[in-house]
């Protein structure tokens, strides 16, 4: 059994999360800005579908991408070097969330509900959520969004309307985050796609230690922008 949280109830300790389904910690509460910030500081995130109650997760192990371990294939390096795409930060957050909510080829549903969109738009307006936009001409063709606390970035979702567009978004973000002193991106759940990009699993306890250290560091002022030279898209 998992606890049902009232609006004022604190989160249970992450190590009390279920093993099956992996990481299910609690239900209930709300998606207010204070509640979401509290969750991310503890390594907890919301994830639920339209027909479910609000569910909170803290899986063990945790999938993360150390910025120095991003894997760029030879073909992706060619795309990055071609400058075919233009990349921006924090200029079209709502459009990026809508893109991430679009049905995928293998799944007609989405966990990015209207309630989630409203909550994360609020986080963006408060300076805690950020987007990466990939443009082909004036058309948005890919991107990603996530939450940042201090020098910790929590990835939420990405999308592509052109081959490699989301990978360009990730590579550009990684290069810029490295310049700002970030060390890793939380990828939440393990997938083969993330593993192909260099992400790997660490224990929940280790993840919690890194979050406590990095989230306590000074934040990068919002809105985010790429460095004036456009950012080195080849992560170091």
Secondary structure per residue as TSV (DSSP state, phi and psi in degrees):
chain	resnum	aa	ss	phi	psi
A	1	X	-	360.0	146.8
A	2	X	-	-116.0	152.9
A	3	X	E	-74.2	148.5
A	4	X	E	-98.8	120.6
A	5	X	E	-91.3	132.8
A	6	X	-	-80.9	172.0
A	7	X	T	-57.6	-34.3
A	8	X	T	-100.4	2.7
A	9	X	-	-79.1	137.3
A	10	X	-	-74.3	160.8
A	11	X	-	-68.2	145.9
A	12	X	-	-69.1	165.0
A	13	X	-	-61.8	136.1
A	14	X	G	-56.0	-31.9
A	15	X	G	-68.8	-8.8
A	16	X	G	-87.5	1.5
A	17	X	S	-62.5	153.8
A	18	X	-	-67.2	152.3
A	19	X	T	-83.4	-28.1
A	20	X	T	-141.7	114.7
A	21	X	T	-67.8	142.1
A	22	X	T	-58.8	114.4
A	23	X	T	97.2	-4.9
A	24	X	E	-65.7	120.4
A	25	X	E	-110.6	-43.6
A	26	X	E	-163.1	168.9
A	27	X	E	-133.6	160.6
A	28	X	E	94.1	-154.8
A	29	X	S	66.6	-144.4
A	30	X	-	-150.8	-179.2
A	31	X	-	-110.3	35.7
A	32	X	-	-66.5	159.1
A	33	X	H	-58.8	-47.9
A	34	X	H	-59.2	-39.6
A	35	X	H	-65.9	-44.1
A	36	X	H	-64.3	-42.3
A	37	X	H	-64.5	-40.1
A	38	X	H	-61.0	-43.0
A	39	X	H	-60.6	-50.4
A	40	X	H	-64.2	-35.2
A	41	X	H	-64.3	-24.2
A	42	X	T	-98.2	2.7
A	43	X	T	76.4	29.1
A	44	X	-	-114.7	145.7
A	45	X	E	-141.6	153.1
A	46	X	E	-86.7	143.0
A	47	X	-	-160.0	115.7
A	48	X	-	-163.6	159.6
A	49	X	-	-98.9	172.7
A	50	X	T	-55.6	-37.7
A	51	X	T	-87.7	-4.3
A	52	X	S	-94.5	159.7
A	53	X	-	-70.1	169.7
A	54	X	-	-66.8	119.3
A	55	X	E	-115.3	143.6
A	56	X	E	-119.4	140.4
A	57	X	E	-131.3	148.8
A	58	X	-	-151.0	81.0
A	59	X	-	-71.2	156.9
A	60	X	S	-140.4	114.1
A	61	X	S	-78.1	174.7
A	62	X	E	-115.9	134.7
A	63	X	E	-85.5	126.1
A	64	X	E	-136.1	157.5
A	65	X	E	-117.6	110.1
A	66	X	E	-71.3	130.8
A	67	X	G	-59.2	-35.2
A	68	X	G	-74.5	-4.7
A	69	X	G	-109.1	7.5
A	70	X	-	-59.3	129.3
A	71	X	-	-96.5	119.3
A	72	X	-	-107.2	116.0
A	73	X	-	-68.3	163.9
A	74	X	H	-61.1	-39.4
A	75	X	H	-68.2	-37.5
A	76	X	H	-68.1	-36.1
A	77	X	H	-62.3	-36.6
A	78	X	H	-66.3	-41.2
A	79	X	H	-62.6	-45.0
A	80	X	H	-61.9	-40.7
A	81	X	H	-71.7	-22.5
A	82	X	H	-75.6	-18.2
A	83	X	T	57.0	31.8
A	84	X	-	-64.7	-34.8
A	85	X	S	-106.9	150.3
A	86	X	E	-106.0	135.4
A	87	X	E	-119.4	136.2
A	88	X	E	-131.9	165.7
A	89	X	E	-121.8	140.1
A	90	X	S	54.1	38.7
A	91	X	S	-113.7	-15.2
A	92	X	-	-151.0	56.4
A	93	X	H	-58.5	-48.9
A	94	X	H	-61.0	-40.0
A	95	X	H	-65.3	-37.1
A	96	X	H	-66.1	-44.8
A	97	X	H	-60.6	-40.9
A	98	X	H	-62.2	-39.8
A	99	X	H	-62.9	-41.3
A	100	X	H	-67.7	-26.4
A	101	X	H	-83.7	-8.7
A	102	X	S	-63.2	143.5
A	103	X	-	-57.0	139.0
A	104	X	B	-91.5	164.8
A	105	X	T	-59.3	-33.8
A	106	X	T	-100.7	6.2
A	107	X	B	-158.3	118.2
A	108	X	S	-80.3	-12.1
A	109	X	-	-101.3	-179.7
A	110	X	-	-150.8	148.5
A	111	X	S	-92.5	-5.9
A	112	X	-	-87.1	84.9
A	113	X	-	-79.3	171.5
A	114	X	H	-59.2	-36.5
A	115	X	H	-63.4	-42.2
A	116	X	H	-65.8	-41.4
A	117	X	H	-60.2	-44.3
A	118	X	H	-63.9	-41.8
A	119	X	H	-65.5	-45.3
A	120	X	H	-77.8	-26.2
A	121	X	H	-63.7	-39.2
A	122	X	H	-62.4	-40.9
A	123	X	H	-62.1	-40.0
A	124	X	H	-65.3	-43.1
A	125	X	H	-64.4	-28.8
A	126	X	T	-85.0	-3.8
A	127	X	T	91.2	12.0
A	128	X	S	-103.8	-25.4
A	129	X	E	-107.1	145.9
A	130	X	E	-139.1	153.4
A	131	X	E	-126.3	152.0
A	132	X	E	-118.0	125.6
A	133	X	E	-112.5	135.4
A	134	X	E	-115.3	123.3
A	135	X	E	-116.2	143.3
A	136	X	E	-118.1	104.3
A	137	X	T	66.8	-125.2
A	138	X	T	-102.8	10.2
A	139	X	E	-101.6	130.4
A	140	X	E	-75.6	117.9
A	141	X	E	-118.4	0.0
A	142	X	E	178.7	171.6
A	143	X	E	164.3	-176.5
A	144	X	E	-154.0	164.3
A	145	X	E	-143.3	160.2
A	146	X	E	-169.1	-172.4
A	147	X	E	-118.4	141.3
A	148	X	E	-124.6	130.9
A	149	X	E	-127.0	121.6
A	150	X	T	60.1	-121.8
A	151	X	T	-112.5	34.0
A	152	X	E	-117.2	128.9
A	153	X	E	-115.2	130.8
A	154	X	E	-111.0	107.6
A	155	X	E	-73.1	139.5
A	156	X	E	-111.1	-55.0
A	157	X	E	-161.6	159.2
A	158	X	E	-141.7	162.2
A	159	X	E	-149.0	158.9
A	160	X	E	-138.0	134.5
A	161	X	S	-111.2	-3.4
A	162	X	S	-135.9	150.0
A	163	X	T	-54.4	132.5
A	164	X	T	74.9	0.9
A	165	X	H	-62.9	-42.7
A	166	X	H	-69.3	-31.7
A	167	X	H	-68.9	-36.1
A	168	X	H	-62.6	-41.6
A	169	X	H	-59.9	-46.8
A	170	X	H	-65.4	-45.3
A	171	X	H	-62.4	-40.5
A	172	X	H	-67.1	-42.1
A	173	X	H	-62.5	-45.0
A	174	X	H	-58.3	-45.5
A	175	X	H	-60.6	-42.5
A	176	X	H	-70.5	-40.9
A	177	X	H	-61.7	-37.8
A	178	X	H	-61.0	-40.4
A	179	X	H	-63.6	-29.9
A	180	X	T	-88.8	-1.8
A	181	X	T	90.8	13.6
A	182	X	-	-72.6	159.7
A	183	X	-	-121.7	-34.7
A	184	X	E	-149.5	162.1
A	185	X	E	-118.4	129.8
A	186	X	E	-75.6	125.2
A	187	X	E	-106.8	-0.4
A	188	X	E	67.2	-89.5
A	189	X	S	-100.9	148.9
A	190	X	-	-77.7	130.7
A	191	X	-	-138.8	156.2
A	192	X	H	-66.0	-32.6
A	193	X	H	-63.4	-46.9
A	194	X	H	-64.5	-39.1
A	195	X	H	-62.2	-36.5
A	196	X	H	-66.0	-21.8
A	197	X	T	-92.3	-1.2
A	198	X	T	109.8	-2.5
A	199	X	-	-70.6	152.1
A	200	X	E	-148.6	167.1
A	201	X	E	-92.4	142.0
A	202	X	E	-131.1	165.1
A	203	X	-	-69.8	156.4
A	204	X	H	-60.3	-39.1
A	205	X	H	-63.6	-43.9
A	206	X	H	-65.5	-42.1
A	207	X	H	-58.7	-44.3
A	208	X	H	-60.9	-37.3
A	209	X	H	-66.1	-42.0
A	210	X	H	-66.8	-40.6
A	211	X	H	-61.0	-46.0
A	212	X	H	-59.4	-38.5
A	213	X	H	-74.3	-47.0
A	214	X	H	-77.9	-37.4
A	215	X	H	-68.8	-19.4
A	216	X	T	-83.0	-8.5
A	217	X	S	-79.2	161.8
A	218	X	-	-59.8	141.8
A	219	X	-	-81.1	154.2
A	220	X	-	-79.9	128.0
A	221	X	-	-57.3	146.1
A	222	X	S	-103.1	148.5
A	223	X	S	-75.8	151.4
A	224	X	-	-75.8	147.2
A	225	X	-	-139.9	148.5
A	226	X	-	-66.8	153.6
A	227	X	-	-55.2	155.6
A	228	X	T	-58.0	-27.8
A	229	X	T	-81.7	5.0
A	230	X	-	93.5	-6.2
A	231	X	-	80.5	138.3
A	232	X	-	-77.8	113.6
A	233	X	S	-77.2	-7.1
A	234	X	S	-96.2	102.1
A	235	X	-	-56.2	146.1
A	236	X	-	-74.5	360.0
